[in-house]
Amino acid sequence: MCRNITELRGLEPAATAEEIEAAARQYVRKVTGIQSLSDATREPFDQAVAEVAATTTRLLASLPERRQPPRTVPPLRRPEVRARMAARG
């Protein structure tokens, strides 16, 4: 798991729902320490991800435009990550 949460503010084009959910999932995994979901953890984990994603969406929409883009490219925009995802699906 990454140590840093992906920066989504200031992306061109704007962050997608998929990117926001991935960041929310990364955050919830980090704070809970849950790596693989069980029947006991799936529902509260998924609920937390949905809440964090919704809050992140509202936050990004309410902030002023950023003067400089983020320093790193979000993982879901990297070609090697997209290729890995396509190979799985």
C-alpha positions as CSV (number, residue, x, y, z in Angstrom):
1,M,0.0,0.0,0.0
2,C,1.2,3.5,-0.8
3,R,2.2,5.7,2.1
4,N,0.8,8.8,0.6
5,I,-2.8,9.6,-0.4
6,T,-3.0,10.7,-4.1
7,E,-3.5,14.4,-4.7
8,L,-6.6,15.0,-6.8
9,R,-7.1,18.8,-6.6
10,G,-5.9,20.6,-9.7
11,L,-5.9,17.7,-12.1
12,E,-6.6,18.4,-15.8
13,P,-9.1,17.0,-16.6
14,A,-10.6,17.0,-13.1
15,A,-10.5,14.0,-10.9
16,T,-12.9,11.3,-12.0
17,A,-15.3,9.4,-9.7
18,E,-13.1,6.4,-10.1
19,E,-10.0,8.3,-9.0
20,I,-11.9,9.7,-6.0
21,E,-13.1,6.3,-5.0
22,A,-9.6,4.8,-5.3
23,A,-8.2,7.6,-3.0
24,A,-11.0,7.0,-0.6
25,R,-10.4,3.3,-0.5
26,Q,-6.6,3.9,0.0
27,Y,-7.4,6.3,2.9
28,V,-9.8,3.8,4.6
29,R,-7.4,0.9,4.2
30,K,-4.6,3.1,5.7
31,V,-6.6,4.2,8.8
32,T,-8.2,0.8,9.4
33,G,-5.2,-1.4,8.6
34,I,-7.6,-3.7,6.7
35,Q,-5.9,-5.3,3.7
36,S,-8.4,-8.0,2.7
37,L,-12.1,-7.8,3.5
38,S,-14.0,-10.4,5.4
39,D,-17.8,-10.8,5.8
40,A,-17.5,-8.9,9.1
41,T,-15.5,-6.0,7.6
42,R,-16.9,-5.6,4.1
43,E,-20.1,-3.6,4.9
44,P,-18.6,-1.0,7.3
45,F,-15.5,-0.7,5.0
46,D,-17.6,-0.1,1.9
47,Q,-19.8,2.4,3.8
48,A,-16.7,4.3,4.9
49,V,-15.3,4.4,1.4
50,A,-18.6,5.8,0.1
51,E,-18.7,8.5,2.8
52,V,-15.1,9.5,2.3
53,A,-15.6,9.6,-1.5
54,A,-18.7,11.7,-1.2
55,T,-17.0,14.1,1.2
56,T,-14.0,14.3,-1.1
57,T,-16.1,15.1,-4.1
58,R,-17.9,17.9,-2.2
59,L,-14.5,19.3,-1.0
60,L,-12.9,19.3,-4.4
61,A,-15.9,21.1,-5.9
62,S,-15.9,23.8,-3.2
63,L,-12.2,24.6,-3.3
64,P,-10.8,27.4,-5.6
65,E,-8.7,26.4,-8.6
66,R,-5.2,25.4,-7.8
67,R,-2.4,27.5,-9.2
68,Q,-0.1,24.6,-9.9
69,P,-0.9,21.0,-10.8
70,P,-0.1,18.2,-8.3
71,R,3.6,17.1,-8.4
72,T,2.7,13.5,-9.2
73,V,0.4,11.8,-11.7
74,P,-2.4,9.8,-9.9
75,P,-2.0,6.0,-10.3
76,L,-5.1,5.6,-12.4
77,R,-3.7,7.9,-15.0
78,R,-0.4,6.1,-15.4
79,P,-0.1,3.9,-18.5
80,E,1.5,1.0,-16.7
81,V,-1.3,0.9,-14.1
82,R,-4.0,1.1,-16.9
83,A,-2.3,-1.8,-18.7
84,R,-2.3,-3.9,-15.6
85,M,-6.0,-3.2,-15.0
86,A,-6.8,-4.0,-18.6
87,A,-4.9,-7.3,-18.4
88,R,-6.9,-8.3,-15.3
89,G,-10.3,-7.4,-16.7
